[in-house]
Amino acid sequence: MAISVLGPAGIIEDGSAANDRATVFSANGFPLLSAGSTTDLVARTSSMWVHVKVYADGGENALHTHSTEDHVFVILDGEATFYDEDGTETVVSKNDGVLVPRGTLYRFRSSGSTNLVMLRIGAPAGEQDQFEATWGQRLGRSGAPLPGDSPENGTGAIRGTPVPGQTFGA
């Protein structure tokens, strides 16, 4: 089996699949931010992908769901507060995670005193044909599309401003 190595110096930039090979990646070296957020794809196969997400503050503030995707958030640094459709809060700290099944309405915000750095791991749930047609689709409470860069998404839609010389894990 071939192994690809990816990370800040070799991020998959075109969003293409990593040829379904074992992939070693790192969250180290991603810029810390003074404002906004970043999302970087670090590994992908045809049935799973991994992003490193960094938030200076705020979060994905619009209640949304992914109708054909299960995903997991793993907090690497900072703290996040997740909210369900009823507003129930769940605080998740460093080295903890949240599994979000497809169809679950949620939102989150950085609630710690440092940048929120997390892994977001996604995988299709349900029929592959249905998933292929809707990959990456985010839906709001009404069921209408709610893209991640929508102003309704709060700071999740604001491009990150790196702090010069400061990176995660350095």
Secondary structure, DSSP 8 states (H G I E B T S, - for coil): --EEEESTTS---S----TT-EEEE--TT-EEEEESEEEEEEEE-SS-EEEEEEESS-EEEEEEE-TTEEEEEEEEESEEEEEETT--EEEEETT-EEEE-TT--EEEEE-SSS-EEEEEEEEE-S-HHHHHHHTT--EETTSSB--TTSGGGGGGGSB-EEEEEEETT-
